[in-house]
Amino acid sequence: MNYYVLAAVFVVYFIMVAYVGYLAWKSTKSSEDFLIAGRSTHPYIMALSYGATFISTAAIVGFGGVAGTYGMGILWLAFLNILVGMFIAFVLFGKRTRRMGSNLNTMTFPEFLSRRFDSKFIQYFSGALIFCAMPIYAAVVLIGAARFMESSLLINFNIALLILAIIVCAYVFFGGIKGVMYTDALQGTIMFLGMLFVLIFVYWILGGVVESHTALTNLAVHYPASAAADGGTGWTSFPAFNSPIWWNMVSTMMLGVGIGALSQPQLVVRFMTVKSDREINRSLLIGAVFIAVMTGTAYIVGALSNVYFFNHFGQVAIDFVGGNMDSIIPTFISSAFPEWFVYVFLLSLLAAAMSTLSSQVHAQGTALGHDIIDTLRGKNDEGAKNESTEGSKFLSINKIGILIAVVLALVLAYLLPAGIIALGTSLFMGVCAAAFLPVYCAALFWKRATKQGAIAGIVSGTMVSLFLLIFIYKKTAVGLGICKLLTGQAMLIPSMPWCAMDVMVVAVPISAIVMIVVSLLTKPLGDKLLNKAFDGIKDN
C-alpha cells in the first residue's frame, strides 16, 4: 500500500472530524447540550446519527462474516432492521419518547424510565446495568475496526485498538452528544457512499446480479462441513428448522438484534434530541435508506465473497481466512478491490466504529455520572441540571465516566477471543431487550403500569437473561466456564433447542409477565404524574 496516499486520506478525514468536533464543543454550553444536544438537532443529523450508531463494524465485519460462513438467510435481519429498527422505532416509539421525555425533562434513558415510574431505584439499577453490560458491545466494535486495520495495513492488532480508543475518546470527552452526533453525520455519509460502491463493484467483478447469485448457489457442494453439521444448507438457502444454526440466526441475530434494537439506550436518547415530531418524520426516510444500504450490502457481499475466493484461490471464504469469520470482509476487501478503495473502505470502517463506539461510551459515561453519581448526590432534581454551576460539575463527572468507559472497552477488546463480534453484539442487545423492552413499552403505552411492576420487570428480565447466559445458552455458558466451575457441566440443559435459543426468547416474555402481574396487584401511579407524562400524546 502507498502509505503517503493513506496518510493524506486520514489527515483530511481527521481534519474534518476535528472541525466538526470543535463546532460541537463550541455549541455545548450546558448539561442539556452535553446530553441531548439542546433538543434542537437537524433531521439529517439525527437520522445519520441514529443509523451510524445502529450500524457499526459489528454489522459490517461481524455479520458480514456470518453471511460469508452460513449464507444469505441473515438478510431477514436487514428486513427487521428496517421494519422494527427504523419504522416501528420512529413512528410508534420515537414520537412518544420525544414528547414524554420533554414533558418529564429527562436527558438519559434510565432517567426517562425513572421519572415515568417515579422510582430512583430504576435510575440506579438501569444506569448500573448499562455501565456494566455495554463494555462488551463497545469492545466488539473496537475489535471489528482493529481487525481491518490489521489485515489491510499490517498494523499490530493491539496497537490498532489503542489508536482507535484514543481518537474516539477525544471528541466524545469534549463535545458530548453534540460531538457524537455531528461526527456521526459526517461518518455516516462516508459509510453510506463507501458501502454503496462496495455493492456495485462486487456485482460488477462477479459478472452481474443474476450471475453472481447463481454461482453462489452452485457452490453449495463446497459448503463447510462444520456448518452443514449444525444445520446449514447452503449460502442461498435458509438453515434447517430447529437446528443450532437456525436458532442462532433466528433467535440470537434476528430477534436479539432486530427487535432488541428498540430498547437500546444509546438509540432511544436520539429521539429526545429533536424539537418536534416533524423532525422525526423527516429523519425516518433518510435513516431507512441508510440502514437498507448498510446492512443489505454487508450481508450480500459477505455471502458473495465465497464466489470470489473460490474462483481465485480454490477455497470458500471461511477456509481462506483460517476459520475466523471476523476476517472474511476485511480480507475480501483487501484482496478483491483496487488499492485506492481499500483506503476509502478503511475510512468507512473506522467511521462506523467511531460513530457507534462514541455513542456507547457517551451512554456509559452518562450512566455512571448522571444516573448513578449525580442521582445519589441529589443533583438531578428537575430544573437544577440547567443551572450553569451545576452544569459545570455535571460535565466533569460525566467526562470521568467517559474515560472509564473507554478504558473498560479497550481492556475487554484485548481479552475477548476471535470470532466474537456478531455474538457480542447480539448478546448485548438481547440482555437490553430482556431488561428494558417490556418496561419501555409499558412506559409509552400502558398507564396502568406501576412503579413496583416496572422494577419487577427490569430486575426479573436482567436476572433471567444472566442465568440463561451463564448456565443454559451454549456459546456463552461454555465460553464463560462459570457453569462448569459450579456444577461440573458445561451447561445445565445440553439438549436442543434450549442450548441454542437466545436469551431474549425466554427472558422478554418472563419480564413482561412479571411486570404485568405485579402492576395489576399494586397501586396505580397518581393522575398528576400520568397527566404530565402523557400531556400532548394521542392514543393510537
DRENLUM-793090 format. One record per residue (C-alpha): x, y, z. Coordinates in steps of 0.02 Angstrom, whole numbers, plus 32768, in hexadecimal, padded with zeros to 4 digits. Example, Ala and Ser with C-alpha at 12.3 -4.5 7.8 and 13.67 -1.06 7.14 Angstrom:
REM DRENLUM-793090
82677F1F8186/82AC7FCB8165/
This chain:
REM DRENLUM-793090
800080008000/803380B37FE0/803F80F7808F/805281AA8051/7FA6819E8000/7F61814A809B/7FAA81D2810A/7F5F825A809C/7EB3820980A3/7EBA81FC815F/7EFC82AB8179/7E6A82F38116/7DEF82858174/7E3182B18220/7E33836A81F4/7D7B835C81C9/7D5582FB8269/7DB9837882D0/7D5D840B8282/7CB283BC829E/7CE3838E834F/7D1C8441836B/7C7484848331/7C1E840D83AA/7C8F84418439/7C7084FA8419/7BB384E18419/7BAF847584B6/7B8284F08540/7B1F848A85BD/7AFD83DB85FC/7A6483D78589/7AD783F784F4/7B5183738530/7ACA82EE8545/7A41830F84C5/7A8883958450/7A13841A8492/797C83BF8446/799A841B83A1/79F3839F832D/79DB83AA8270/797C83158223/7A0F82E481B3/7A8782E38246/7A0B828282B1/79EC82008228/7AA381E581FF/7AD381E282B6/7A4D816082DC/7A7E80F78246/7B3A81068261/7B2480D88318/7AB7804482E9/7B2B80048260/7BDD7FEA829B/7C717F80826D/7C127EF482C4/7B8F7EF9823A/7C0B7F1081AC/7C977E9E81E4/7C427E2B8261/7B9B7E09820D/7BEA7E138161/7C5C7D87819D/7BC57D2581D8/7B797D36812A/7C1D7CFE80DE/7C1E7C63814C/7B667C308154/7B0F7C8A80C6/7A917D0E8094/7A0B7CD6810E/7A487D65817B/79F97DDE80FE/795A7DC98164/79B77E2C81E9/79C87EBD816D/790B7EB68156/78EF7EBE8212/796F7F4A8222/79057FB381AD/78577F7E81E9/78797F7A82A4/79197FDC82BB/78DF806E8250/782480728227/77DB803082CA/786380848331/7846812F82E4/778A812E82C7/774A80D28360/77D380E983E0/7836818283AC/77AC820483AD/776981CF8457/781981C7849E/783F82778461/779F82C084A7/77A58263854C/785E82888563/783A83418549/77A6833C85C1/780E82EB864A/78AD834D861F/791882B08610/79C482A585C2/79F381EC85C8/7997814985AF/79A581128666/796681BE869C/78D581AE8621/789D810A8671/78BF814B871F/785281E6870E/77CA818C86AE/77B68110873E/77EC818587CB/787981128803/792D8140882B/795680878837/792F8072877E/79AC80FA8754/7A3480AE87C2/7A167FFD8786/7A04802986CD/7A9D809A86D1/7B0480118724/7AC87F8F86A7/7AF57FFE8613/7B9E8029865B/7BC97F738682/7B7F7F1E85E9/7BA87F96855C/7C677F818562/7C5C7ED88508/7BFC7F2A8479/7C787FBA8472/7D067F3D8475/7CC67ED983E0/7CB27F7B837D/7D677FA483A1/7D9A7EF4836D/7D407F0282C6/7D9D7F9F8293/7E437F6382D6/7E347EBF8274/7E277F1F81D2/7EBB7F8E81FD/7F1C7EF08226/7EF67E978181/7EFF7F2C810B/7F847F9A8159/7FEA7F1381AE/7FDD7F728251/7FEB7F0F82F1/7F3C7EE88330/7F5E7F2683E1/7FA77FCA83A2/7F127FE3832F/7E9B7FD083C4/7EF980548426/7EFA80D28396/7E3F80C1837B/7E1780D38434/7E7D81738445/7E2D81C683AD/7D7B81A183E2/7D9881D38496/7DD8827F8462/7D3E82C3840B/7CBD826F847D/7D1882B48516/7D10836784D9/7C74836F846D/7BF8830184C8/7B6482C38461/7B76835583EA/7C26831A83C4/7BE1826B83AE/7B50829A833D/7BAB831A82D1/7C3982A282AF/7BB982168296/7B6B82788207/7C15828E81B4/7C4681D981D2/7B9C8198819D/7BAB81F180F6/7C5581A280D9/7C1380F6810C/7B7D81028096/7BE381347FFE/7C6780B08023/7BEC80208037/7B8980547F9D/7C2980477F37/7C4F7F9D7F84/7BA77F567F4E/7BB67F977E9C/7C6C7F617E88/7C4E7EB17ECA/7BC27E917E4E/7C307ED87DC4/7CC87E697DE7/7C5A7DCE7DFA/7C017DE97D54/7B5A7E317D8A/7ACF7E167E08/7A847D777DBF/7B2C7D2C7D90/7B7A7D487E3B/7AE77D007E9C/7ADD7C6B7E27/7B967C4A7E40/7B7E7C537EFD/7AEE7BD67EF4/7B5A7B5F7E8F/7BE17B667F15/7B6E7B097F8F/7BD47A697F77/7C667AC47FC8/7C017B02805D/7C6A7AEA80FC/7C4D7A40814A/7C4C7A8981FA/7BC17B0281CA/7B5E7A7A8173/7B6C7A0D820E/7B187A978273/7A897AAC81F9/7ACB7B1B816E/7A887AF080C0/7AE87B688050/7B0E7C1F8037/7A6B7C457FDB/79F37BDE8046/79B77BEA80F8/79FE7B74817E/799C7AD881AD/790F7AF88228/79397ADD82E0/79F27AC682BC/7A777B228322/7A997B9A8292/79DE7BB8827B/79CA7BE78332/7A667C528330/7A2E7CAF8295/79777CC282C4/797D7CDE8380/7A277D2B839F/7A437D928302/79987DB882BC/79367DCA835E/79C57DFE83CF/7A037E858359/796A7EA882EE/78EF7EBF837E/796C7EDF8409/799D7F8283B4/78FB7FD283F0/793C7FDE84A1/79F0800E8481/7A1680A084F7/7A8C80F8847E/7A0580F383F6/797081228462/79C481C2849A/79CF81FB83E3/7913821983E4/792882978471/79A18301840B/792183498391/78A083D083B4/7804838A835F/77B582F3830B/77D383448262/788E832A8276/78708272829E/7806825D8201/788C82AE8197/7912824381E5/78B7819F81C3/78CE81948107/798581C9810F/79A9814A8196/794B80BD8140/79AD80D2809D/7A4F80D98100/7A2780398161/79F07FDD80C3/7A9180028067/7B037FE280FB/7ABB7F3D8138/7A857EF9808F/7B317F188045/7B8F7EC980D6/7B277E2A80D4/7B227E168016/7BDA7E397FFE/7C0B7DC7808E/7BB37D34803B/7BEF7D5E7F8A/7CA37D657FC5/7CA07CA87FBA/7C907CB37EFE/7D277D257EF1/7D957CBE7F66/7D677C1B7F11/7D837C5F7E61/7E2D7CAA7E8C/7E727C3A7F16/7E0D7B9A7F0F/7DCA7BAF7FC0/7D2A7BF0800C/7D357C8A807A/7D3D7C3B8127/7DC67BC380F0/7E2B7C4B809C/7E307CB5813A/7E607C2481A9/7DBA7C0E8202/7DA67CBE824B/7D047D038204/7D2F7DB28242/7DB97DB881BE/7D4C7D8E8126/7D157E3F80F9/7DBE7E93811C/7E1C7E0E80B9/7DA07E158029/7DAD7ED3801A/7E6A7ECE8022/7E737E437F9F/7DEC7E6F7F21/7DE27F2C7F1C/7E577FAC7ECF/7EDA7FF07F44/7E90809F7F4B/7DEB805A7F8A/7E3E7FFC8017/7E6A80A8805D/7DB680E48047/7D6C80468092/7DE2804E8124/7DA480FE813E/7CEF80C18134/7D12803881B0/7D6880AD8229/7CD581258216/7C5D80978240/7CC3806682D8/7CDB81178316/7C2481468302/7BE380B08361/7C6D80AE83E2/7C5A81678407/7BA0814E842B/7BC780B9849A/7C4981108504/7BD981AA8511/7B4A813C854F/7BBD80E485CA/7C0A81858609/7B6381D98626/7B1E813B8677/7BAA814386F7/7BB381FF870B/7AFE823786F9/7A93819F8722/7AFB815B87B2/7B7181DC87FF/7B0D827B87E6/7A6A82248813/7AB781E488B4/7AF5829488D8/7A4682DA88B9/7A828349882B/7A05830F87AA/796A836187F0/790283AE8767/794084598736/79E884528790/7A4283FF8701/7A3384978692/7A87850D870B/7B34853F86D1/7B8D85118773/7B3B8467877C/7B5B845086C2/7C16846786DC/7C1C83E28764/7BAC837286FE/7C1C83788666/7CB7834E86CD/7C6782B5871A/7C2982768673/7CD282908622/7D21822386A8/7C9E81A08681/7CC981AA85C8/7D82818D85EC/7D5980F58657/7CE680B185CE/7D6F80BE854A/7DEC806585BA/7D717FD785DE/7D4C7FBF8524/7E057FBD84FA/7E307F3D8580/7DA37EC98549/7DD67EDB8492/7E827E9984C1/7E387E058520/7DA67DCA84B5/7DC37D35843F/7DBD7D338381/7D157D278327/7CBC7D8583B2/7C787E1D8354/7BCC7DE3831A/7BAB7D7F83B9/7BDE7E0C842C/7B6D7E8783D2/7AD37E1983D4/7AEC7DE38489/7AF47E9584C8/7A577EC28467/7A017E2684AC/7A297E558560/79EE7F088542/794D7EC884F6/792E7E54858A/794D7EDD8609/79007F7485B5/788B7F4B8523/77ED7F198584/78017FA885FF/782880258575/778C7FEE8516/77247FFF85B5/776C80AC85D7/773080E8852D/768C808B8516/7647804885BC/761280C48641/75E3803886BA/7699800086CC/76D88026877C/777E804E87CB/77857FA3881D/77597F4E8778/77E07FAC8719/78647F80879B/782F7EC9879B/78347EC386DD/78E27F0F86CE/792D7EA68759/78DC7E028721/790F7E1D866B/79C27E40869F/79CF7DAC8716/797F7D30869F/79EB7D66860D/7A8A7D5A8676/7A597CAE86B5/7A3B7C708604/7ADE7CBA85C7/7B437C688651/7AEE7BBF8660/7A857B9885C4/7AB97BF08524/7B467B8784DD/7BB67C0A848F/7BC07C76852A/7BB37BED85AC/7C457B8E8561/7CA87C2D8541/7C937C7385F1/7CB17BCD8649/7C507C0086E5/7BD27B7386D1/7C5F7AF586BF/7CB47B38875B/7C177B3387C6/7BBE7A978787/7C407A31872A/7BD97A3E8689/7BFA7AB185F6/7B407ADF85F7/7AAA7AA7865B/7A3C7A7985C5/7AA87A3C8534/7A137A0584C9/79C57A658438/797B7AE48429/79A17B2984D7/7A5D7B2F84C4/7A4F7B928421/79BA7C028449/79E37CB98465/79C37CFB8514/79437D7D84DD/78CC7CF6849C/78B27CC08550/78E47D5885B6/787A7DDD855D/77D47D7F8575/78007D5C862B/782B7E12864A/77887E4A85F8/771D7DCE865A/776F7DFC86FF/77587EB586DD/76A07EA186AE/76757E318742/76CC7E9F87C2/767F7F3C8776/75D07EF48783/75EF7EC68839/76347F6F886E/75F28020887B/75ED808687D8/7657812187C3/760881C887EC/75A38228876B/761482C0877D/76AE82608741/7650820686B7/75FE82A48677/76A682FB8671/76FD8268861A/7675824F8597/764F83088579/763E832484BE/764B826A8495/75B982258433/7588816F8449/759E810C83A9/
